[in-house]
Amino acid sequence: MAQLAGQPILILPEGTQRYVGRDAQRMNILAARIVAETIRTTLGPKGMDKMLVDSLGDIVITNDGATILDEMDIQHPAAKMMVEVAKTQDKEAGDGTTTAVVIAGELLRKAEELLDQNIHPSIIIKGYTLAAQKAQEILENIAKEVKPDDEEILLKAAMTSITGKAAEEEREYLAKLAVEAVKLVAEKEDGKYKVDIDNIKLEKKEGGSVRDTQLIRGVVIDKEVVHPGMPKRVEKAKIALINDALEVKETETDAEIRITSPEQLQAFLEQEERMLREMVEKIKEVGANVVFVQKGIDDLAQHYLAKYGIMAVRRVKKSDMEKLAKATGAKIVTNIRDLTPEDLGYAELVEERKVAGESMIFVEGCQNPKAVTILIRGGTEHVVDEVERALEDAIKVVKDILEDGKILAGGGAPEIELAIRLDEYAKEVGGKEQLAIEAFAEALKVIPRTLAENAGLDPIETLVKVIAAHKEKGPTIGVDVYEGEPADMLERGVIEPLRVKKQAIKSASEAAIMILRIDDVIAASKLEKEKEKEGEKGGGSEDFSSDLD
């Protein structure tokens, strides 16, 4: 607002909030740091879990950084950027979401100290950019190449990613399932592996224990056989996948048929019956004994299918149809008339089984399946959900190593190595940027420090010990949170894919730089409707923003 001859000039609408310069930076940094602080306690094998209750009263109990931030209803714009960091990390690498957010928060904390010393944000940004690029190079150098099909390494990496989650007791068993599933769906192209994770279906059913989780070399579908007269179990199944309805088709145009005599009506009904019988006979003729239909199946068609002893399932999801095609080798046919024996897939066994009181169809024993299912079991809904998240992470980690063939030690070892080497690099660069690179190096130590803190160890003492041992014995020395001593992480089987660390540092530094660039926040006033909503809610989300304003 400016004044001209005593007349105020309004540029922004009434109720707009504006923070400028240091205020804007301080507010954004604080918001981002609060988010990082919130999930910092979940890091590592001794990390704690969070319980999140949404407005409907649904509860999520998890240790997974991306899930926690996704479930939190975050309002502050800078805090939302931290959520983006976790989401990117989850999409690109699959694991290391908490690491990425914690590093971003610490980079901002260090940047704030530099800002307090009157160092311009653009100098900090330049230093951080140089440090992030150098960090990528260092990681490439210290990574160890492994044969992608080295099962032991893959198992250790999968177990590392599951450790610290609720499913930890059965980590060996779950890691085996994850490795086997990924190896089954992996495809080799020009000597390199490619893995499409969508081909691994995770089907959840409460009941039993985590140990009852099983890998099915085929597909499990949450449907039941449509007709009680059909067989519930078919061995050596020949499977037809039909993308059409087994029903009498209605015309696209509006048409009216006028029937004047009972004979005509009879002929009309007979024709309908004949059409349905022809469809079913066509299926029988090509030799199919199991049919999966994406749309509906008419009652009469069900009757004929049951009469011929053909097992049928209707309204199967499109994604499940595609997985069935990949698993059994069948082709999805749109028109039944075009069905040929070559379009049929094969499975040793198709069976309807009761799981936790509900019927499910198991398609098992496929030859060289390119789609598999992991049926997840557990005592309660929350356990099943957490096992699913643990398996998702483990599967992605195994995929990363299969595709890249490069690993790093875990337990904070790469971060300590980066901190030591970036300190040396800072001296080469010199100038004010040196301060920013040193701050970046110092910020990375937050990971080993947090690992120690979450395990109830003295963070400073542990860090000093580990850094000394690291300088003496090499880049694989990290924090052993069980013993509270420095240890060689590769020997302890704590292994992470290179991709996870590279992406974590990339995402964290980019987010920190983006937040540091902002020197002016102009927030429009909320619409009346939203204000009313918040009033009704009783300011549920206000608590979070009150710390920041």
SENUNU-76079 format. One record per residue: x negated, y, z of N, C-alpha, C in turn. Coordinates in steps of 0.05 Angstrom, whole numbers, plus 5000, padded with zeros to 4 digits. Layout:
N
XYZXYZXYZ...
This chain:
549
498349765000500050005000498250255000498750424981497150674980499050914984497951144992499651374995498751584975500751704963500251914943502052154951500852374959502352614967504452534988503652365007505452295028507452085020507451994995509451804986508151524985509051325002507751065001508450914975506450784963506850624939506750324946508850184942508949894949508049734924505949574927505049414904506149134907506049034932506948754937509748764950511448564946514048574958513848564988516048635001516148645030515748365042514348345064514048085077511647935067510248035047507847895037505547925057504247695062501947705080499447705063497447865072494947875056492647865075490747685069488247675084485947735065484147905073482047985054479347935066477347875048474547855057474047635078472647715099471847525119474247385132476447545136478847425148479847195132479947235105480947025087479146775089476546825088474646605089474846455115474946605137474946475164477546305166479746415157482246275159482246015143481246035118481145795101479245585112476945675121474945485132476145345156477445505173478545385198480645175191482445245171484545055164483344795153481344815136480144575124478644415146477444555164475944415186477844275205480144385210482144255227482943985215483343985188484143735175481843535178479343615173477143435175476843325203477243505223477043425251479143215258481543255246483743075253483042785245481842745222481342475213478442375220476842555232474142475238473942235257475942215275475742005295476441725283477341725258477941465246475541345231473341485230471041395214469641165227468940975210467140755219468540525232466940315238468140065248469440095275468640305290469840345317471740575316472540655293474440885290477140815302478641025310481240985322483341015300485840935306488040955286489741205293491341285273493241505278496141395275497841495291500741425288502141675277503441645254504841865242507841805241509441995251512341955251513542175233515042085212516142285194518842385204520042565189522542695198524842495201524642265187526742065189526241865212523841905225523241725247521641475238520941465212519341235203516441265213515241045221512641055233510540935215508241065212505940945198503640945217502440715221500040695238497740615220495740785218493640725198490940855206488940745193486140835197485140955171486740945151485941025124486241325119483941455113484041755111486041855091486141735067487941825046490841805055491541575068494341535077495041735099493241785118493841975139494442255127492742345109493142615098495642625080496242395068498642385050501142405067501142275091503542265107503942525124501742665128501942915144503243125126505143275137506443485121504843735123502743765107500943995110501944235094501944465107503044705095500944895085498644915099496645115093495345055066495045265049493945215022491145105022489345205040486645105040486544815051488244765070488344485081489344295060491044395042492044215020489744135002487744304999485444244982483943994993483943975020482543745033484143485026486743515025488343275018487643194990487243394972486443324944483743174944481943254961479343114963479742814968481442764988481942484995483342334972485142464959486642334937484742264914483042454907481042414885479242184892478242184917476441964926477841694924480341694932481941444931482241344903482841524884483241444856480641354843478541504848476041454833474441214845474241214872472441004884474040804901476340894911477940704927477340704956474840764964474140764992472641024998472041075024470441315030472041575031474741545035476441785035475841955060475541815083474941965108472242095106470241945095467542055092467642315076469042315054469142555036470242795051472442755065473742975078472043085102470842895117469142975139466643135129465443045107463143195096464043475087466343485073467343755064467743935088468943835110469444005133466844105146464843925146462243995158460744195141460944165114459644355096460744635101463444645105464644905110463845025137463444845157462644945184459845065182458044935167455345035163455345295147457145305127457345545111458245785128460045725147460945945164458646065181456845885190454545985205452846165188452546095162450946265144452446525138455046515135456546755131456246945154456146835179455847005202453147145203451147025188448547155186448447345162450847415152451047595129449747495103449847235099448947135073451347125055451047225031453347255012454346975004457046945001458046684993456846584967456246754948455246654922452546524925450946614945448346494950448746214962450646194980451245934993452245744971453945844954455145674932452845574914450945754908448745664890447145454904446445494930444945294945446345034946448945044952450544794954450644644927450844804905451044674879448344524873446144664878443544544874443244284891444044314916443744084935445443844926447943904917449743684908448543544884447443704865446243574841443843404849442143504867439843364876440643104891442843134906443742904922444542674903445842734881446642524862444142384851442042544845439542414835438342234856438242334881436942174902438541914906441241934906442841684909442241484888442041584863441341394840438641264846436741414856434041304861434041094883435541144905435340954927437340724924439140734904441040514900439540254892440540034900439339774893441139644871439739544850441339414829441839124838444339034833444938754840446338624816446138364815447638224793450638254800452238334781455038384787456438134798455437894790456837654799455637534824453937684838452837584863455037594885456137354889458537334906457937434935455537374945454937444973455137744977453937894958453938184959456838294958458338184940461138274937462738224963462237984975463637925000462938115022460238175024459338355045460538635041460638725016461738995011464739005018466138785010469038785016469438775047467738625061468038615090467338885103465439025092464739295102467139475100468539455078470739645074473139575091473439315098475739235115475139295145472539285152471839325181472839595191473939595215475039845226477939885221479139715204482039735199483339515217486039525218487439345236486939045228486339005203486038735193483238615198481738755216478938685219478438395228480238285245479838015255479537805233481037845212480937655189479337765166477337925171476038065149474737875129473537655140472137465122474137345103476337255114478437125098479537315077480237565085481337765066479237835045476737865054474637945034474437725013474537475021474437255002476737274981479137334991481437354973481037584954480037814964479538044947477537984925475337854932473237794913474237604892475737394901476737194882478737324863480537494874482537614857481237794835479237954843477938134824476537964803475137754811473637594792475537454772477937384781479837254762480837444741481237704749482437884729480238044714477738014722475538164708475238064680474738254662474238174634471538274625470138114610467438194602467538324574466338554571466238684545463338774541462038684520459238754514457438704539457838484552456138414575456738574600458738754599459538904623462338824632462738834658465338764668467239004668469738944663471839154665474139034682475039184701477139084719479539274719481939174712484339334714485839244739485739414760486839334786489839294785491239404765494139364762494739074758492838914749493338624745493338464771492638594793492738454819495238564833497238394837499638484849499538414879500138614896500238564925503238554933504138324941506938284949507038244979508638414993508638405022511138265033510738095053513037975068512237945097513938055114513338035143513737745152512337665173512637395184510037255182509737045198507236895198505037075210502537005203500337165213498637255189496737435194495037535172493637305158493037095173491736855162493436715141496036755141497836625121497836775095496437005094496137145068494836955048495836945024494736755004494436874976492536774961492236854934493536654916495336754898496736574880495636624852494636414839493536444812495836464792497236674794499636714778501136944790503836934789505437164797507537084817508037254837510237204856512337424850514837344847516937534841519037524862519737764872521737784893524537764882525237544870527937494859528637204865531237134858531936854861533136744836533336474834534536344811537436424809538436484785541036614783543436424788543136164783545435984785544735744803546535674821545935454840545435184826546535154802546234904788543534874773541935074774539335064760537234934778535134814765533034694782531534914797530734844822529235044838526235004835525434784822522634724819522234604791520434724775519834624749516834584747515934334742513134284738512534294708510034354702509134394674511134574659511434804670513434994659512635124633514535134615514135284590515935534593514635764593516036004602516636194579519136274577519936474558520436744572519336964561519737224573521437384553523837464562525637594544526337874554526038064536526338354543529138444538530938254533533638324524535638204544538238274542540238154559541437914546541837704562543237464552546237514556547237704541550037784543551037844516553737854513554837934487554338234483553238304460552538584456555038744450555138994461557239174453556239354431558039434414557239604391556339884401554540004386553540274393555740474389557340434367559540624361562040554377563740754380566240694394568140564374568940314381570640174363572940054379575240024365577539914379578439674362578939444376579839214361582739164369584439144350587339104356587938804350588938674370589538394367592638364368593638224348596538214346597737934353595937734353597037464360595137324379596237134395594536984414592236834400592736744375590536594361588136774357588737024350586537214346584937254371586337274394585037314420583237064426584436824420582936584425580436574408580736654383578436654365576236844374577237074385575337274395573737164418575137034437573836924461571936694453572836534434571136314425568536414412568836634397566536744383564536844404565636974425563837064447562336834459563836614464562636384476560536264458561136254432559336144412556636294411557036564412554536734411552736674435553936654459552436604483551136324481552736124471551635854469549335844450549535984428547335994408544836104420545136314436542736434449541336224467542936084483541835884501540635654486542035574464540935344448538335424435538135674427535535764415533235734436533835804461531835784482531135494486533135314486532635034490531034914467531735004443530534904418527534944418526635184427523735244426522235094448523734964467522434804487521934944514523235174518522835314543524435184565523235164589524835064612524935264635523635494631523935714650524235974634526136134642526636394628526636624647525036824641525137074657526337284639528537414648529937614631529737884645529138084629528738354641531438484648533538394633536238514637538038304649540638334644542638144657542937884642544237694656544937434643547937394648549437354627552337314629552937054645555237054659555936814675556036564658557136594634557436364616554636264607552936454601550136384592548736244616549336334640548136194663549035904665551635874659552735594660551335414640551035514615549735354594546835294601545435504612542635464619542435244641544235264661544135064682544734784671546534774652547334514640544934384627543234554614540934444600538534414619538934474644536734444664534534654661535234894651533335114648533535304672531235364683531235554706531135834695532836014706532936284695532936484718531536714713531436934732532037184717533837354729534637594714533637854728533938074713533138334723530338344735528438234720525638234729524538504721522938634740521838894734519938884710519739104695518039114671515139054679514239174702511439124709510938824715512938694727512738404733512638244707514238334687514338194661511538204648510238444650507638474638505538294653505838284679503938114694504437814687506937744684507637464677506337394650506537594631505337544605502337504607501037664623498137644626497337384641498937304660498337064676498836804660501136794646501836534634501036524604500336754592499736754564502236764546504536824558507036844542507137114529508737134507509237394494512037484502512237744507514937854514516437884488518837764486520337764462522837944466523338114446525638304449528138174438527938024417530337904405530137594407532137474418532037184423531737034397532837144375532736994349529836964340528037144349525237134341523536954358524736824378523236664397522136414383519536374386518236134374516735984396516035724392514535574412511835714419510635864400508035994405508336224425510836324428511236554447511436464476511536204480511936104508509236104523509536154549507136144567507235874582505035824597504835574611504135624641505335464658504535464686504935184697503135104715503334834727506034804742506835024756509135004773510535274775513235264771514835494778516835404798516935544821518635444843519735674859522235634868523535824886522935734914521735914930521235834958522336054977522935965000523836165021521436275035521136535035518936655051520336855069519936815095521136985116524137015111525436785104528336785100529336895074527536985057528437085031527236915008528836884987527836724965525936874947523736744939521836874920521036654900520436754876519636564855516636564853515436324855512536304852511836174825510236314810509236204784506336144788505635884791502935814800501435644779498835624784497235434768497135514738496835774733496535864705493635814696493335754670490635704660489435974654487036024666485536274662487436524665488636554689490536784691489037044691490237244676489037514676490837694694492537574709494137724730494537534753493937624777494337454801495837614822496837474842498337594864497137524890497037714908496337654936498837694953499837484965502237494982501237555010501937805020500837895045502837825067501937695089503637635112502437775137504137805157503237925182505437935201504837965227506837955248508938165246508238415240510238635239509838785213511738955208511639125184509139295182508339405206505939575206503439425201503339175211500939005206500738945176503038875164503038805135502139045119503139285126502439525111499439585113498339545137495539605142493739405127494639145127493138945112493139015082495439115073495639185044493639405038493439615056491539835051488639735052488139545071485439435074484639285048486539125038486038965014485639144990487239364988486939544966484139664965483139744988480439854990478439644982478739404993476739194988476739124958479039114946479239044917477739264901478239514908477039734892473939734896473039664920470139664925468839444909470139204908469038984892468939064863471139194854471239284826468939474820468439664838466239864834463539714830462939514847460339374844460239204819462539074812462538914788462039094763463139334763462939504740460239644739459239734762456739894763454239734769454539524785452239354792450239494810451139704825449239844843450439884871448639834891449639854918447840034935448940114958447340274978447740135005445940185024446440095051448640275063450040175083452140335096451040455122452840485141452040575168450640835170451241025152449941285153447141295142446141065132443341065121442941245097444741235077444241415054444441715062446241775081446442065089443942165102442641995119440242075132437942105112437841925093435841945071436142205056438742265049439342515034438442755051439142745077438442975094435443025094433842805097430942835098429842945072430842825049429742905023430743185014433143255022434143525014432743735030431843675054430243865070427643935055426343715045423843755029424443925004426643854991427443994966427944284971429144354995429744635001427244805002425044685012422544835014421444894986421944704967421044754939422544984927425144994933426845194920426145474931425945494958425245754970427545954968426946204976428946414975431246364994433346524991435646505009437146235005436946134979438345884973437345654991434745684999433545485016435245435041436345655053437945635077440445475072441645515048444145375041443545075037441245015024440644725019440044595045438644735063438144615090440844575105442644755101445244725115446744485104446544445077447744215064446543955076443943955078442543715089443443655117443643875133444443845161447343735163448943845144451843765145452143465140450443345123450743055117450342885142448842985161448342825186450842785202453042925194455542895209456442605208455842455186456842185183455541995204452841975205451641805226452441895255452642165258453242275284456142185293457942205273460742125279460941825285459441665269459541375273458741315302456641445311455641405339457741495359458841735354460741855372463241675375464241575352466741415353466141145367463641065368463040805381462440855411462741105420462241155448459341185456457641235435454741265441454141565443451741625454450941905455450041985427451542175414451042225386448242345381447342525398444742655393442442455396442542305418440442115424440241905402442641805394442641595373441541715347442341955340441442075314438442115314437342205336434442245338433041985333433941775347432741505345432841405316435241435304435641325277433841475257433741735259432141895240429141815242428241775267425441705271424941425259426741235264426340965253426640975222428341145213428841165184426341265169425041465181422641575169420341365169420441195189418340995192418740755174421340655174421840395161423240405134424140635126425340645099428240715098429340745073431940865069434340685076433940445086436240275092436840265122435340425137435840425166438240615173440140505187442540665194443240605223445740695231446640655258448040395261447040215279448539975285450340035309452940075303454740175325455339955346454739705339455239495359453039485380450539515370448239505388447439785399448239985384447540255392444640325385443440165367440640205360440440235329438140355320437640355291437340075281438240015256437939745245437939765215436739555202436839545173439639455164441039635151443839595145444239375124442339345105442639135085442438865098440538835117440338585131442838515147444038725158446538685174448938645156448538665130450738615111452738855109451739095116453439335114452839465087454539415067453939485039456239655028455439865013457440035000456740064971458740094954458040144925456940424922455140454903453940724897456140924890458140824875460241004865461741144888462140994910463641114933462141354944459541324949457941544960457741774941457141714916456741934896459342104894461541964893464142104890464742264915464142144939464742284964463242554965460642544957459042794959459942994937460642884914461543054892464143204900466143044910468743164917468443354940466843274960466543444984465243714978463043704961461643954956463444134937464844014919466544174901468744314917469944164936472144284952471044504969468744454982467544664999466944914983465844874959465045104942467545254934469645104927472145234918473345414941473245304966474345454988472645704994469945674991468145894997468446124976469446054952469646264932472046454938473846374955476346534959475746754979476347004971475947224990478447394993480647294983483147444985485447244984487147245004489547065004491947235004493647214984496147364983498347164984499847155006501946955010504647095009506247004990508947124988510647045012512647215019514247135042516046905034516846735053518346505047521146585039522446425022525246485014527046445038529346585037531146575060531946285067532546125045533445855049531345685064528845725056526645575069526445655099526745915104526646005132528745875148531245865136533445735151532845445157531745305136531045025139529144985162527045165163525045135184526245185211528145375211529445435237530945185247532345045228533844805235531944595245529644565231527744355238526644405266526844655275525644715301522644765298521944855274519144925269517244685271518144455259516544215260513744245249513544405228510944425215509444675224510744825242509445075250506945025267507044815284504844765302502144775288502244655264499744625249498644895240500545065230499645315219499045515241500245475266499745675286496845675295495445445293492545445300490945625280492145645256490545765235490946065233493446155238494046435235492646575257
